[in-house]
Amino acid sequence: MKGVILAGGLGTRLFPLTKITNKHLLPVYDRPMIYYPIEALVNAGVTDIMIVTGGKKSGDFLSLLGNGEDFGLKHLNYTYQKGEGGIAEALGLCEHWAQGESVCVILGDNIIEKNIAKGVSDFRAQGKGAKIMLKEVHDPERFGVAELDGDKVVSIVEKPKQPKSNKAVIGIYMYDNRVFDIIKTLKPSDRGELEITDVNNWFLEDGSMTYEVLDGWWTDAGTFDSLIVAAGLCQGGGANNS
């Protein structure tokens, strides 16, 4: 399995902090935001990693991370996304590099307390299809919400007014290599982006999607409020260390 970290976009919700840098290079407590998803993959045994970045400061990722020796890696891969074409478009840029393997995808502003080792191991054993990571939240109407039936995901509804569960879909996804063919069939949404929700719905209809409920806390760091929350959580309990 290969790992993909999506760290593009313009970070407009964090302007003016992002006026002169990429959002994923901002500090979260004691290290840059991009460190956390790299550590999450490495701790799960995924060491062949592609970082998809964008914007005017994309070269700063190379200056900061190099070949990944700070994480025990011998090499890191980088590719560039022009504009804001969506999560699915960014993932599609990794097709040639993936070379037929499955992928574990993490949004670059997602930070977790513990690790995803069990989810990655279970997906490897699963062999095909997709796996999404879920987290119980108190305000599921703010997120994509998964309706479950045993070990299967029945539906994913974006920001439902009456959620059918309190399980939010977080920004960690695992796919077999069919994902790249699926992305090629997508049409831009009203936002002008290729949506990862459309990818997930394809695997739902295929009947090959499973889920894992994340242990420990989770947050993103894409807004001023969540950036502060993330820093406090990392200060109090560390991240990716268990």
C-alpha positions in Angstrom: 0.0 0.0 0.0 1.1 3.5 -0.8 0.4 6.7 1.1 -1.0 9.9 -0.3 -1.1 13.2 1.6 -3.3 15.9 0.0 -1.7 19.3 0.9 -2.8 21.6 -1.9 -5.4 24.3 -2.0 -5.1 28.0 -1.1 -6.1 27.8 2.5 -8.5 30.8 2.2 -10.2 30.1 5.5 -6.9 30.8 7.2 -6.1 34.1 5.4 -4.0 36.1 6.1 -1.9 33.4 7.7 -1.8 31.7 4.4 -0.9 34.8 2.4 2.8 33.9 2.3 2.7 30.2 3.0 0.8 27.0 2.4 -1.7 26.1 5.2 0.0 22.7 5.8 3.2 24.4 6.7 1.7 26.4 9.6 2.7 25.3 13.1 0.4 23.1 15.2 1.9 23.2 18.7 5.5 22.1 18.3 5.8 21.1 14.6 4.4 21.9 11.2 1.0 20.7 10.3 2.3 18.4 7.5 4.3 16.4 10.0 1.2 14.9 11.6 -0.2 13.0 8.5 3.3 11.8 7.6 3.7 10.4 11.1 0.3 8.8 10.9 1.3 6.9 7.7 4.7 5.9 8.9 3.3 4.7 12.2 0.9 2.5 10.2 3.7 1.0 8.2 3.1 3.0 5.1 6.5 4.4 4.0 6.1 5.0 0.3 4.5 8.4 0.4 3.4 11.0 -2.1 2.7 14.6 -1.1 0.3 16.5 -3.4 0.8 20.2 -3.0 0.0 23.4 -4.8 0.2 27.2 -4.7 3.1 29.5 -4.9 5.0 28.1 -1.9 5.0 24.5 -2.9 8.8 24.4 -3.0 8.9 25.1 0.7 7.7 21.5 1.3 10.9 20.2 -0.2 13.0 22.7 1.8 11.2 21.5 5.0 10.9 17.8 4.4 13.6 16.8 2.0 13.6 13.1 1.5 11.9 12.5 4.8 14.9 11.5 6.9 13.3 13.1 10.0 10.6 10.4 9.8 13.0 7.5 9.1 12.3 7.5 5.4 14.8 7.2 2.6 12.6 9.1 0.0 9.5 11.3 -0.3 7.6 11.9 -3.5 6.0 15.2 -4.5 3.6 16.3 -7.2 1.8 19.5 -8.0 -1.9 20.3 -8.3 -2.8 23.4 -10.3 -5.7 25.5 -8.9 -8.3 24.0 -6.6 -9.8 21.1 -8.6 -10.9 19.1 -5.6 -9.6 16.2 -3.5 -10.4 13.6 -6.1 -8.5 15.5 -8.8 -5.5 15.7 -6.5 -5.6 12.0 -5.8 -5.9 11.3 -9.6 -2.4 12.9 -10.0 -0.9 10.0 -8.2 -2.1 7.3 -10.7 1.2 6.7 -12.5 3.2 6.6 -9.2 0.8 4.2 -7.5 1.7 1.6 -10.1 -1.4 -0.6 -9.5 -1.2 -0.6 -5.7 -3.9 0.4 -3.2 -3.6 3.8 -1.5 -4.2 5.3 1.9 -5.2 8.9 1.5 -5.0 11.5 4.3 -6.0 15.1 4.1 -3.1 17.2 5.1 -4.9 19.1 7.8 -6.2 16.0 9.7 -4.6 15.3 13.0 -5.2 12.2 15.1 -4.2 11.3 18.6 -3.3 7.6 18.1 -2.8 5.8 14.8 -4.5 4.0 11.9 -2.3 0.9 12.0 -5.3 -1.4 12.6 -7.4 0.2 9.8 -4.5 -0.2 7.4 -3.9 -3.8 8.4 -7.5 -4.7 8.1 -7.7 -3.1 4.6 -4.7 -5.0 3.4 -6.5 -8.2 4.6 -9.7 -7.0 2.9 -7.9 -7.1 -0.4 -10.2 -4.9 -2.5 -12.7 -2.1 -2.3 -12.5 0.9 0.1 -12.4 1.7 3.8 -13.3 4.9 5.4 -12.4 6.1 8.9 -15.2 7.3 11.1 -15.3 9.3 14.4 -18.2 9.8 16.8 -19.0 13.5 17.0 -21.5 15.6 19.0 -22.5 17.7 15.9 -22.7 15.3 13.0 -24.9 17.7 11.0 -21.6 19.6 10.2 -20.0 16.6 8.5 -20.5 13.8 6.0 -22.3 11.2 8.1 -22.2 7.4 7.6 -25.3 5.2 8.0 -24.1 1.8 9.1 -25.4 -1.8 8.9 -23.0 -4.2 10.7 -19.6 -3.9 9.0 -21.1 -2.2 5.9 -21.7 1.4 5.1 -25.2 1.9 3.8 -25.0 5.6 2.9 -23.0 8.8 3.3 -24.9 12.0 3.5 -23.2 15.4 3.5 -24.3 17.7 6.3 -27.7 16.1 7.0 -30.3 18.0 8.8 -31.4 14.8 10.6 -28.3 12.6 10.8 -28.9 8.8 10.9 -25.8 8.3 13.1 -23.2 10.3 15.0 -20.4 8.8 12.9 -18.6 11.5 10.9 -16.5 10.6 7.9 -13.0 12.0 8.5 -10.3 12.8 6.0 -8.7 9.3 5.9 -9.6 7.0 3.0 -8.3 3.7 1.7 -8.9 2.5 -1.9 -7.9 -0.2 -4.2 -6.4 0.8 -7.5 -9.8 1.1 -9.2 -10.1 4.5 -7.6 -8.1 6.1 -10.5 -10.5 4.8 -13.1 -13.4 6.0 -11.1 -11.9 9.5 -10.8 -11.7 9.7 -14.6 -15.5 9.3 -14.9 -16.3 12.1 -12.4 -17.9 15.3 -13.4 -17.2 18.6 -11.6 -19.6 19.5 -8.8 -21.4 22.9 -8.5 -18.1 24.0 -6.8 -16.2 23.1 -9.9 -14.4 20.3 -8.1 -14.1 16.6 -8.4 -15.6 15.4 -5.1 -14.2 12.6 -3.0 -17.8 11.9 -1.9 -18.6 10.7 -5.5 -15.7 8.3 -5.2 -17.0 7.0 -1.9 -20.5 6.6 -3.3 -19.1 4.5 -6.2 -17.6 2.0 -3.7 -20.8 2.1 -1.7 -22.8 1.0 -4.8 -20.2 -1.6 -5.5 -20.8 -3.1 -2.1 -17.1 -3.1 -1.3 -16.8 -0.3 1.3 -16.0 -1.0 5.0 -15.3 1.3 7.9 -13.2 1.6 11.0 -14.1 3.8 14.0 -11.0 5.8 15.0 -9.7 5.4 18.5 -8.7 8.6 20.3 -9.4 12.2 19.3 -9.4 13.6 15.8 -9.5 17.2 14.5 -8.8 19.0 11.3 -6.8 22.3 11.4 -8.3 24.2 8.5 -10.0 27.1 10.3 -8.8 29.5 13.0 -10.9 27.8 15.7 -9.8 24.2 14.7 -6.2 25.3 14.5 -6.3 26.4 18.1 -8.1 23.3 19.2 -5.6 21.1 17.3 -2.7 22.9 19.1 -4.3 22.4 22.5 -4.9 18.7 21.8 -1.4 18.1 20.6 0.0 19.9 23.6 -2.1 17.9 26.1 -1.9 14.4 24.7 0.5 14.2 21.8 -0.5 12.9 18.4 0.1 9.7 16.5 2.2 8.4 19.4 0.2 5.4 20.6 
